Amino acid sequence: MIPKVSLYQRTIGGKKKWGIRYRIGGKDIKEIIGTSKRQAEVAAAAKTSELFGEKFDIPQHQNISLKNLYDEFINGKRNLRESSVNRYKNLFISFSDFMSKNFRTGWNDVSKIQRHHIEAYANQLHQLEGKAPKTINGALDHIKSLFSYAVKNDYLRKSPAMDIVKFALKDEKETLYFTREDLVKIWEKVDPYWLNFLKFLYYTGMRKGELINLTWKNINLKTGQEAVTVISSDEFKTKTGGKRTIPLHTEAVKIIKEQKGKDKTYVFVSRTGKKIHPDKPYHAMKKALEKTGLEGDVHKLRHTFASHCVIKGRSIFEVKELLGHRDI
């Protein structure tokens, strides 16, 4: 017979706490869970499942804490850029802190984490922290990847994040790309020092980090073969770990020639002659957009490159290769 797991409540230090109790081998066992009845109900269900598995000799999955699961998950990824590692780390810290404070049992053992825990986390981001739906959906995607890894490696039978419904995105007035008229306005208002940098992003569709790390050895200015090669180096990893070559527009060639002599290693450098900090072109673009009343950011120039290529008749497959995307 499977031992029955029930709830009980007691006062500890002036606070009411919920716990679970069950009987094994004539011994009454009690465990304090926390201040939430819902937490105790979840713990009771998990304990019942555990006792059921022991009764019928069902193989139990390995126990692993949320932090150890994350460490395994992130260490198993290859060719991650530093910015991606930091983004994953920040997403994990947010979720881990929430679990540690509210559902400690699940924080210590991921097999105890249920769907409603993740939904509670998403609601906290939305209602208490005021995060945008797009930001919350990104966090949920990260959590889903983490638990998919847990299932794949036999830490879980089923992912608690599998059927989580994402937040609906509001209709945006902002277009996905800048028109040619928009670009003229932006070029007129942007800080002249950053004009070539931002124009080059538009003419090549490169990512900001790719352009910051672009070196002269990856530039080809032979007549008829003008191109830039985007490739990982010891100091920089491309987002996908791949390599691609982008033919240069005549305007992009002019920009490259104007950059000659400014630095021996990097094509673009800061005003002080050092490697560009990612925030600098970002803020330069934002200030120009504020002056023009347009919405967007530096990354929107990449969307604009792609959209203008398609408008000009380039196939979606060609654009995929130029952008360095893994799939359509």
Solvent accessible surface area in square Angstrom, and as a share of the most:
residue,aa,sasa,rsa
1,M,198,0.88
2,I,46,0.23
3,P,35,0.22
4,K,165,0.70
5,V,21,0.12
6,S,41,0.27
7,L,54,0.27
8,Y,26,0.10
9,Q,84,0.37
10,R,127,0.46
11,T,83,0.48
12,I,69,0.35
13,G,81,0.78
14,G,71,0.68
15,K,132,0.56
16,K,133,0.57
17,K,46,0.19
18,W,48,0.17
19,G,0,0.00
20,I,2,0.01
21,R,80,0.29
22,Y,15,0.06
23,R,139,0.51
24,I,72,0.37
25,G,86,0.83
26,G,53,0.51
27,K,137,0.58
28,D,62,0.32
29,I,50,0.25
30,K,105,0.44
31,E,60,0.27
32,I,71,0.36
33,I,36,0.18
34,G,15,0.14
35,T,86,0.50
36,S,37,0.24
37,K,100,0.42
38,R,123,0.45
39,Q,29,0.13
40,A,0,0.00
41,E,64,0.29
42,V,13,0.08
43,A,10,0.07
44,A,13,0.10
45,A,64,0.50
46,A,16,0.13
47,K,31,0.13
48,T,57,0.33
49,S,64,0.42
50,E,54,0.24
51,L,11,0.05
52,F,95,0.39
53,G,3,0.03
54,E,103,0.46
55,K,105,0.45
56,F,117,0.49
57,D,127,0.66
58,I,63,0.32
59,P,113,0.71
60,Q,93,0.41
61,H,53,0.24
62,Q,106,0.47
63,N,116,0.59
64,I,17,0.09
65,S,28,0.18
66,L,0,0.00
67,K,109,0.46
68,N,81,0.41
69,L,0,0.00
70,Y,16,0.06
71,D,47,0.24
72,E,69,0.31
73,F,14,0.06
74,I,25,0.13
75,N,107,0.55
76,G,47,0.45
77,K,72,0.31
78,R,178,0.65
79,N,84,0.43
80,L,45,0.22
81,R,38,0.14
82,E,135,0.60
83,S,67,0.44
84,S,9,0.06
85,V,55,0.32
86,N,68,0.35
87,R,125,0.46
88,Y,37,0.14
89,K,105,0.45
90,N,97,0.50
91,L,34,0.17
92,F,15,0.06
93,I,76,0.39
94,S,42,0.27
95,F,3,0.01
96,S,11,0.07
97,D,67,0.35
98,F,12,0.05
99,M,0,0.00
100,S,25,0.16
101,K,167,0.71
102,N,57,0.29
103,F,26,0.11
104,R,123,0.45
105,T,53,0.31
106,G,1,0.01
107,W,60,0.21
108,N,80,0.41
109,D,15,0.08
110,V,1,0.00
111,S,43,0.27
112,K,40,0.17
113,I,6,0.03
114,Q,67,0.30
115,R,100,0.36
116,H,42,0.19
117,H,5,0.02
118,I,1,0.00
119,E,59,0.27
120,A,36,0.28
121,Y,3,0.01
122,A,4,0.03
123,N,65,0.34
124,Q,50,0.22
125,L,8,0.04
126,H,78,0.35
127,Q,132,0.59
128,L,144,0.72
129,E,84,0.38
130,G,60,0.58
131,K,83,0.35
132,A,54,0.42
133,P,29,0.18
134,K,157,0.66
135,T,72,0.42
136,I,0,0.00
137,N,16,0.08
138,G,34,0.32
139,A,5,0.04
140,L,3,0.01
141,D,62,0.32
142,H,11,0.05
143,I,3,0.02
144,K,52,0.22
145,S,52,0.34
146,L,1,0.01
147,F,0,0.00
148,S,63,0.41
149,Y,50,0.19
150,A,0,0.00
151,V,50,0.29
152,K,170,0.72
153,N,55,0.28
154,D,87,0.45
155,Y,20,0.08
156,L,13,0.06
157,R,141,0.52
158,K,126,0.53
159,S,10,0.06
160,P,20,0.12
161,A,1,0.01
162,M,111,0.49
163,D,78,0.40
164,I,11,0.05
165,V,119,0.68
166,K,86,0.36
167,F,47,0.20
168,A,92,0.71
169,L,107,0.53
170,K,158,0.67
171,D,146,0.75
172,E,134,0.60
173,K,205,0.87
174,E,72,0.32
175,T,83,0.48
176,L,140,0.70
177,Y,69,0.26
178,F,2,0.01
179,T,57,0.33
180,R,118,0.43
181,E,117,0.52
182,D,22,0.11
183,L,7,0.03
184,V,86,0.49
185,K,100,0.42
186,I,0,0.00
187,W,41,0.14
188,E,128,0.57
189,K,95,0.40
190,V,6,0.04
191,D,49,0.26
192,P,113,0.71
193,Y,81,0.31
194,W,13,0.04
195,L,46,0.23
196,N,30,0.15
197,F,2,0.01
198,L,0,0.00
199,K,50,0.21
200,F,0,0.00
201,L,3,0.01
202,Y,18,0.07
203,Y,43,0.16
204,T,0,0.00
205,G,0,0.00
206,M,4,0.02
207,R,21,0.07
208,K,53,0.22
209,G,20,0.19
210,E,4,0.02
211,L,0,0.00
212,I,5,0.03
213,N,27,0.14
214,L,6,0.03
215,T,22,0.13
216,W,50,0.18
217,K,171,0.72
218,N,33,0.17
219,I,24,0.12
220,N,51,0.26
221,L,47,0.24
222,K,136,0.58
223,T,130,0.76
224,G,71,0.68
225,Q,108,0.48
226,E,47,0.21
227,A,14,0.11
228,V,0,0.00
229,T,30,0.17
230,V,7,0.04
231,I,70,0.36
232,S,35,0.22
233,S,48,0.31
234,D,143,0.74
235,E,139,0.62
236,F,24,0.10
237,K,80,0.34
238,T,3,0.02
239,K,99,0.42
240,T,37,0.21
241,G,30,0.29
242,G,37,0.36
243,K,138,0.58
244,R,29,0.11
245,T,75,0.44
246,I,2,0.01
247,P,83,0.52
248,L,20,0.10
249,H,91,0.41
250,T,95,0.55
251,E,63,0.28
252,A,0,0.00
253,V,18,0.11
254,K,112,0.48
255,I,9,0.04
256,I,0,0.00
257,K,120,0.51
258,E,104,0.47
259,Q,9,0.04
260,K,118,0.50
261,G,81,0.78
262,K,108,0.46
263,D,40,0.21
264,K,198,0.84
265,T,71,0.41
266,Y,37,0.14
267,V,0,0.00
268,F,7,0.03
269,V,12,0.07
270,S,18,0.11
271,R,145,0.53
272,T,109,0.64
273,G,41,0.40
274,K,144,0.61
275,K,89,0.38
276,I,6,0.03
277,H,101,0.45
278,P,62,0.39
279,D,67,0.35
280,K,113,0.48
281,P,0,0.00
282,Y,79,0.30
283,H,93,0.42
284,A,10,0.07
285,M,0,0.00
286,K,66,0.28
287,K,128,0.54
288,A,1,0.01
289,L,4,0.02
290,E,133,0.60
291,K,132,0.56
292,T,31,0.18
293,G,64,0.62
294,L,43,0.21
295,E,115,0.51
296,G,11,0.10
297,D,51,0.26
298,V,8,0.05
299,H,90,0.40
300,K,12,0.05
301,L,0,0.00
302,R,10,0.04
303,H,78,0.35
304,T,0,0.00
305,F,18,0.07
306,A,18,0.14
307,S,26,0.17
308,H,13,0.06
309,C,17,0.10
310,V,69,0.40
311,I,115,0.58
312,K,153,0.65
313,G,64,0.61
314,R,97,0.35
315,S,49,0.32
316,I,89,0.45
317,F,135,0.56
318,E,76,0.34
319,V,4,0.02
320,K,39,0.16
321,E,106,0.47
322,L,18,0.09
323,L,13,0.07
324,G,15,0.14
325,H,77,0.34
326,R,181,0.66
327,D,102,0.53
328,I,115,0.59
